[in-house]
Amino acid sequence: MKSSKNRYSDGAIVTIKETGESVTVMKWQYVKNMKRYSYIVKEHPGTFFFEEELEANE
């Protein structure tokens, strides 16, 4: 199995940079043709975010 290099795992609480809203990562996946990770969050299941749109809560 390939090891992942994504920043956030399922269940991680992160902040959406644009709004400052704290959300919970529900699912993540690697988008091969864009060469980056996308995340679906529990609070907005119809929207996906890329890693650079999120930041870790400290």
N, C-alpha and C positions, 0 to 999 in steps of 0.2 A: 504494500500500500504506500502510496506517495504521501510524504509529509506536507502539511499545508503551512503556508507562511502568511495566513491571514491574521489581522490584528485582533479581531474580536471573535469570540466563540458563542455558541448558542447560550442564551440566558444572561449574557453580559449586559450590564446597564451602561449605556453610552449617552452622549449628548449630541443632538443635531446642531451643528455649528450655526446654521442660518437662523434658527429660532430659539436656541438655548434650551429646548425641551429635552428632558431626560426620557429615554425610551429603552426598551428591552429587546435585544436581538433575538428574533425567533428562528431565523434561518439564514445561512450564508451560502454562496456558491461562487465558483471561479468562472468568469466570463472569458472564455478562451480567445475569442477574436478581438476583444478589447484589452486582454492581458491585465485584468484587475478583478478584484472581488466586489460582489454586490451583496447587500444585506437587506432582509425584510424584517421590519420591526413589528412587535406585537400591537403597538398603538396605531399603526398605519399599515395594515396588512396589504393594501392595494398599491402601495408605493414601495419602490426599492431605492436604496441609497448606496453610493460608492464609499469606500474607506475614507477618501479625502473629505467627504461631507459629514463625517462623524468624528467625535473625539472621546477618549476614555474619561470616565468620571474618576476623580481622584479623591 
